Amino acid sequence: MARTRANDYDKKRLGILSRSAALFAAHGYTGTSITMIAEACGVSKALMYHYYSSKDAVLFDLLADHLQQLVAAVEAASQSHGDGQERLFAIAATLLEAYRGADAEHQVQIASLKLLPQAQQETLKEMERRLVALVSDALLAAIPSLARKRHLLKPLTMSLFGMLNWHYLWFREGKGITRDKYARMVIALILSGADEAMAAADEPVAAPRIERPVGKRKSERPRAAMAGRAG
């Protein structure tokens, strides 16, 4: 007879994912074992397998849950703001708010997604692509000149993600700038510098100057060599 799920199954599952994220972030995916996760959750290894059949299953569910929340939040922000610039700010602010309390999940996404089986990676990367598409669409709406330089859309999009995704390395809650103000700063940097940045990216790159070694002048060659040729 199959074991029935407890009423608090989902709550416990989310607790396992949260503790697993902290362990993966602290020790790395390869440095964390199912036993470590079970101990951190205060359950037996046997009970742990009731929730997840493998460490890969834990990692995949952790990242899928994290990315689904990000996609849902950014889609809602995109739909609630029609104006291009305000939509872009809303997306940036939403992402920074979604990262609140999720530094470990974010670190694990960056470092460990590539360690999953290829099929699972593709499922998660499709969610990442959805996030990129939402931000790219908002950038196109906010910066009309981008429509004429579509080849620079991805570099600009990923530059924006870079400013947002790596904030956890230096940002400290309650100290200095707030998440909302940092979102404003990032979008101001993008909007005010986009046209100049695109112009710089399209400038031809000068070919490097090759310094040719200077050989000895004919008059400096050894006299014996010159004499030999004369003979």
C-alpha positions in Angstrom: 0.0 0.0 0.0 1.4 3.4 -1.0 2.3 5.7 1.8 -0.1 8.7 2.0 1.2 12.3 2.2 1.0 14.2 5.4 -1.1 17.3 5.6 2.0 19.4 6.0 3.9 17.7 3.2 4.4 20.8 1.1 5.4 22.9 4.1 8.1 20.3 5.0 9.2 20.1 1.4 9.7 23.8 1.2 11.7 23.6 4.5 13.9 20.9 3.0 14.5 23.1 -0.1 15.4 26.2 2.1 17.9 24.3 4.2 19.3 22.5 1.2 19.9 25.9 -0.5 21.9 27.1 2.5 24.0 23.9 2.5 24.6 24.0 -1.2 25.6 27.7 -1.0 28.0 27.1 2.0 29.5 23.8 1.0 28.9 23.5 -2.8 26.6 21.0 -4.4 29.2 18.3 -4.5 30.3 19.0 -1.0 26.8 18.4 0.4 25.3 15.0 1.0 21.7 13.7 1.5 22.8 12.9 5.1 23.8 16.5 5.7 20.5 17.7 4.4 18.6 15.2 6.6 20.5 16.3 9.7 19.9 20.0 8.9 16.2 19.3 8.6 16.1 17.2 11.8 14.8 14.1 10.0 16.1 10.6 9.3 17.8 9.8 6.0 14.9 7.3 5.3 12.3 10.0 5.8 14.3 12.3 3.6 13.9 9.8 0.7 10.2 10.0 1.3 10.4 13.6 -0.1 13.3 13.3 -2.6 14.8 10.2 -4.3 18.2 11.8 -4.9 20.3 15.0 -4.4 19.7 15.8 -8.0 15.9 15.8 -7.3 16.4 18.3 -4.4 18.5 20.6 -6.5 16.1 20.6 -9.5 13.1 21.2 -7.3 14.9 24.0 -5.5 15.9 25.8 -8.7 12.5 25.2 -10.4 10.7 26.6 -7.4 13.0 29.7 -7.3 12.8 30.4 -11.0 9.0 29.9 -11.2 8.6 32.5 -8.5 10.9 34.9 -10.4 9.1 34.4 -13.7 5.6 34.9 -12.1 6.7 38.0 -10.3 8.3 39.6 -13.3 5.4 38.7 -15.6 3.1 40.4 -13.1 5.3 43.5 -13.0 5.5 43.6 -16.8 1.7 43.4 -17.2 1.0 46.1 -14.6 3.1 48.8 -16.2 2.5 49.9 -19.8 5.1 52.7 -20.0 8.5 51.4 -21.1 10.7 53.1 -18.5 8.4 52.5 -15.6 8.0 48.9 -16.7 11.7 48.5 -16.7 12.0 50.0 -13.2 9.2 47.8 -12.0 10.9 44.7 -13.3 14.3 45.7 -11.7 12.6 46.5 -8.3 10.6 43.2 -8.5 13.7 41.1 -9.1 15.6 42.8 -6.2 12.6 42.2 -3.9 12.3 38.6 -5.0 15.9 38.1 -4.2 15.2 39.2 -0.6 16.0 36.3 1.7 16.9 34.1 -1.4 20.6 34.8 -1.6 21.4 31.1 -1.2 19.0 30.0 -3.9 20.4 32.7 -6.2 24.0 31.5 -5.6 23.0 27.9 -6.2 21.3 28.8 -9.4 24.5 30.5 -10.7 26.9 27.9 -9.5 25.1 24.5 -9.6 22.4 24.5 -12.4 25.1 23.2 -14.8 25.6 20.1 -12.6 22.1 18.7 -13.3 21.3 16.2 -16.0 20.9 17.8 -19.4 17.2 17.4 -19.7 16.6 19.1 -16.3 19.1 21.8 -17.2 17.0 22.6 -20.3 13.8 22.9 -18.3 15.4 25.4 -16.0 17.2 27.3 -18.8 13.8 27.7 -20.5 12.6 29.6 -17.4 15.8 31.7 -17.5 15.2 32.5 -21.1 11.7 33.6 -20.2 13.1 36.1 -17.7 15.6 37.4 -20.3 12.8 37.8 -22.9 10.7 39.9 -20.4 13.6 42.2 -19.6 14.6 42.5 -23.3 11.0 43.5 -24.3 11.0 46.1 -21.5 14.3 47.5 -22.7 13.0 47.8 -26.3 10.0 49.7 -25.1 12.1 52.0 -22.9 14.9 52.7 -25.4 13.5 53.1 -28.9 16.9 53.4 -30.5 17.5 49.7 -29.6 15.1 48.7 -32.4 17.7 49.8 -34.9 20.5 47.9 -33.2 19.0 44.6 -32.2 22.4 42.9 -32.2 23.2 44.9 -29.0 19.9 44.0 -27.2 21.3 40.9 -25.6 24.6 42.5 -24.4 22.5 45.4 -22.9 20.0 42.9 -21.3 22.7 40.8 -19.8 24.5 43.9 -18.5 21.3 44.9 -16.6 21.0 41.4 -15.2 24.7 41.6 -14.1 24.0 44.7 -12.0 21.0 43.1 -10.4 22.1 39.5 -10.0 25.4 40.2 -8.3 24.2 42.8 -5.8 24.1 40.1 -3.1 27.9 40.3 -2.9 27.9 43.8 -1.5 24.3 44.7 -0.6 23.4 44.7 3.1 19.8 45.2 4.2 19.3 48.4 6.2 22.7 49.7 5.5 23.2 52.4 2.9 21.0 52.3 -0.2 17.6 50.5 -0.2 16.6 47.9 -2.8 14.1 50.3 -4.4 16.7 53.1 -4.7 19.3 50.7 -6.1 16.7 49.6 -8.7 16.3 53.3 -9.6 20.0 53.8 -9.9 20.5 50.8 -12.1 17.7 51.8 -14.5 19.0 55.4 -14.6 22.4 54.1 -15.6 21.0 52.0 -18.3 18.7 54.6 -19.7 21.1 57.5 -19.6 24.0 55.6 -21.0 22.4 53.2 -23.5 22.8 55.3 -26.6 26.4 56.2 -25.9 27.2 52.6 -25.0 25.7 51.4 -28.2 27.6 54.0 -30.2 30.8 52.8 -28.5 30.0 49.2 -29.2 29.6 49.9 -32.9 32.8 51.9 -33.3 35.3 50.0 -35.4 38.1 48.5 -33.4 41.5 49.6 -34.6 43.9 46.8 -35.6 46.7 46.4 -33.2 50.0 47.9 -34.4 52.6 45.2 -34.9 56.1 46.3 -34.1 58.5 44.7 -36.5 62.0 43.9 -35.2 64.7 46.2 -36.6 67.4 44.2 -38.3 71.0 45.2 -38.8 71.7 47.6 -41.5 73.7 46.3 -44.4 76.6 48.5 -43.5 76.7 46.8 -40.0 77.1 43.2 -41.2 80.3 41.4 -40.4 83.1 42.2 -42.9 83.8 38.5 -43.3 80.3 37.8 -44.6 80.6 40.6 -47.1 84.0 39.4 -48.2 82.7 35.9 -48.6 80.0 37.1 -50.9 82.5 39.1 -52.9 84.6 36.0 -53.4 
